[in-house]
């Protein structure tokens, strides 16, 4: 009875999408002979209650391509419902190139029209075959309370505290190590005698241990400065640092407190020694989150909020976007695994990315949160990952997107030996194009060709397994056009149909878009996962986002409007870190996510559901001067490409650090690089080209190769280093590379206002070079060194070394914000 009542309420509450085929469209279909196709499209749209697969034009118009014909559709609002009115079905040649002019000739039915009124009366009184509503269990996954009581006081630990704990462990050994410290903390927590808020030192009665701390009752925080061990080795330097920090902390405000803390947890963690000692085993599992990071978590986890999904966390390098995504994911995965087996869905929440290193980092952090996260430990519903079934479910939640799709395909044609990435494509491009007879093709950069192939020809879903041809490209809204129609035609004719299609269809080569298209076309996507989280999301194409949408178990369900913002789709990314030629633009990325996620969750064109875009402004990785240097790279990029809305990052740490140092590659510099093996050397090449770069470099080849000819030092491309961080980083020969590849000449032309270079397709290579430079520079935590040839330092790096050029970047308007 309860289920039946709920179903009845469900029918009343949901918004319906109907399809009305106008008499004119029926007449058009009869003329063309496509009545069956029109009927099939109508049935599909009604059943799926979604406009997925329709191309949106300015409201209210949509369009569906069927071969060489186009179905023109208008959305008409009828109360809370939406009616998709099929207006015309014509050949593209009968429409012409100006869709806006054609739309002005169309008559859109209104809800007062007699024929539409009769139609709506009939369909609303007749049962319609649509998607099933969610099951009760699926609803429970959406309305779980995923918050925990934080207690009356937050404990903050300084980085010095963490270093001290590590030093004490090394000097005393592990056995019984932390108990005296915990006993002192327990006394501090219980102390309410006169003057307790002013006390800042407490000694252990029996052990040679004392704790420096400071109460901040106005902020409900206890700041732990350092535990000091008198029985340990000489620690005079540590004592001085701790006493200095204790003195300085007296004037801290709330944000300064957070910026001076590395770990945080609620005070009730101190009640249980074992729980507290577990928190000391992992820094990442109990990070002291900044206000902006806490806001992202609260936005989706607090039950008094409206939901907060779908969510996109946008942040520059070191902003913590991946960490926050992983913290959120840990909440959903823990909620799933802590359920009894009979009361959980068959699949766990899903965390996916194309970056294998980030995937392993995510798995490790989430496991740390399960084992060492203060709130998880105190909650009492521990997830035992030593249990094989639980471990299998946990590991199955983290997937490398490419391998995940290959397993779904079960098709031997997707052999990894035949995988085509941009590095391989560029080699094939050189052999097929660079020395050919077509002068236009020889001038076409491989970045532009790959961008057109990946983003449009294969990456846009044209329907019926078609590829996105020049006619389809010409019909895109103006803000989605990134290359000229002539260039698109050139890539379509001479690159795609000229040779690349043969490599893919006859010779067995494949790329990520082929794999995604195959999984979609064969309907192999499992709509089984209660949550879908994606990292490095800025590079996803339209068809990849369509596939990701379908992975959710709620994509195949008919949802009440109340639940729409509670369906967990969460993404993290940064458009300025894309290192594959994808033609990124932040506005285009937003539109792509809106079309492929939001519109599919809610068919109502006027629905208030939208993507929640959260931008993180701080850098939590690097010292202040490294952040300022990276901001200078960003500002140079913004000046060259006319980017108006880019903002500088703010350093979270209060450590200034040194300004990057510049070294000409002479014998002295070579010797220092060779001797300092802890340096990580980042070089301007594609992932997979590191060995060739080192082998061909007259200096690196002398010491960075072992006896077998393999790279023996930490020499990485920007793509390979992505998602990683290092104490000391060398940017090696980026300036020389910019000169050799013609980037410096192009920069000067753009800066001089030469209009011949304003066509975006001519600047893609330079954009990706700056992306790689930005990613490389932002890997550094403490020290950044620039090593280059004399000409590289003079011609390229002058924007960061010459006062006049720095002043020209820091205009009066920018100076206060960027300097």
Protein Blocks (a to p, Z undefined) as FASTA:
>chain_A
ZZmmmmmmmmmmpccddddddfklmmmmmmnopmmmmmmmmmmmmmnopaehiacdddfb
dcddehjbccddddddehjbccdddfbdcdfklnojmlmlmmmmpccddfklmklmmmmm
mmmmpccdddddddfklmmmmmccfbdcebjbdcdddfklmmmmmmmmmmnojnhklmmm
mmmmmmmmmpccehklmpcbdcdfkbccdddddddfknopacdfbdcdfklccfklmmmm
mmmmmmmmmmpcfklmmmmpcbdcdfklmmpmklmmmmmmpmklmcccdfklmmmmmmmm
pmkbgnopacdddddehklmmmmmmmmmmmmmmmmmmpcfklccfbdcddddfblklmmm
mmmmmmmmmmmmmklmmnopacdfkbmklmmmmmmmpccfklmmmmmnopaklcfklpcc
fklmmmmmmmmmmmmmblklmmpcfklmmmmmmmmmmmpcgbjhiacdfklmmmpcfklp
cbdfklmmmmmmmmmmmmmmmmmmmnopacfklmmmmmmmnopaccfbfbdcdehkllpc
fklmmmmmmmpmklmpccdfklmmmcccdddddfklccbdehpafklmmmmmmmmmmmmm
pmclkbcbdcdddddfbdfkbcfklmmmmmmmmmmmmmmnopakbccdddfbfcfbjadd
dddddfklmmmmmmmmmbccdddddehilmmmmmmpmklmmmmccfkopafbdcddfklm
goiacfbdcdehklmmmmmnommmmmmmmmnopaklmpmklmmmmmmmmmmmmmmmmmpm
kbccddddfklmmmmmmmmmmmklmmmmmgfklmmmmZZ
